[in-house]
Amino acid sequence: MAKYSVISDVSRTIVDLLRGELVPEPVAQAEQIGACDPHERGNCVVGVHIYDITESGEMRPTGQVLQADGSLRNAPVSLYLSLMISVASKAEKETRTLDEQMIMGRVIQVLEDNKRLPEKYMPPALRAAGEVIRVSNVPMELEEKTKIWTMFSESYKLSVFYKIGPVLLESAVVTMPAPRVREIQLGTEQKGREP
């Protein structure tokens, strides 16, 4: 189970995985791969963007979870993250399309070779949760992809879509159980003290 940072931790893990595998070839600098809004890419050639979050009903635990200190935490919520990775090369106009296709080929290769997020790229909090987080390609028709790009008021760019998860987001609600009765005395009579 991970804290509220789990969504950004997954983005960071994907970015670090791609930086570790795509730099220096086919992407020259690590800073050119980043989590960014498709509308505001900055210097990102490879943009990683979580565009939707859904609850995974089949993985949702119920009830409360007993903590090491004896407290009870509400059950976590199980989430799937919808991820879009797009490429917008900075190459010259004549070679830009081929450059984008080459980079995208390597992105797909890396993600297909890592069907589980590798621990070595996870931030400490995500690694400590000890969860197996799967990476699955989401096949989409061009029309569906175009609708997603329209949400960002952008024309379609070469992109792939993945589902990441499930990831467990822990609850912030923690309670201490009522103290247990340790001893019951039957048949005794309570007497008040005499002055």
Secondary structure, 3 states (H helix, E strand, C coil): CECCCHHHHHHHHHHHHHHHHHCCCCCCCHHHEEECECCECCCCCEEEEEEEEEECHHHCCCCEEECCCCCEEECCEEEEEEEEEEECCCCCCCCHHHHHHHHHHHHHHHHHHCCECCHHHCCHHHHHHCCCCEEEECCCCHHHHHHHHHHCCCCCCCEEEEEEEEEEECCCCEECCCCCCCCCCCCCCCCCCCC
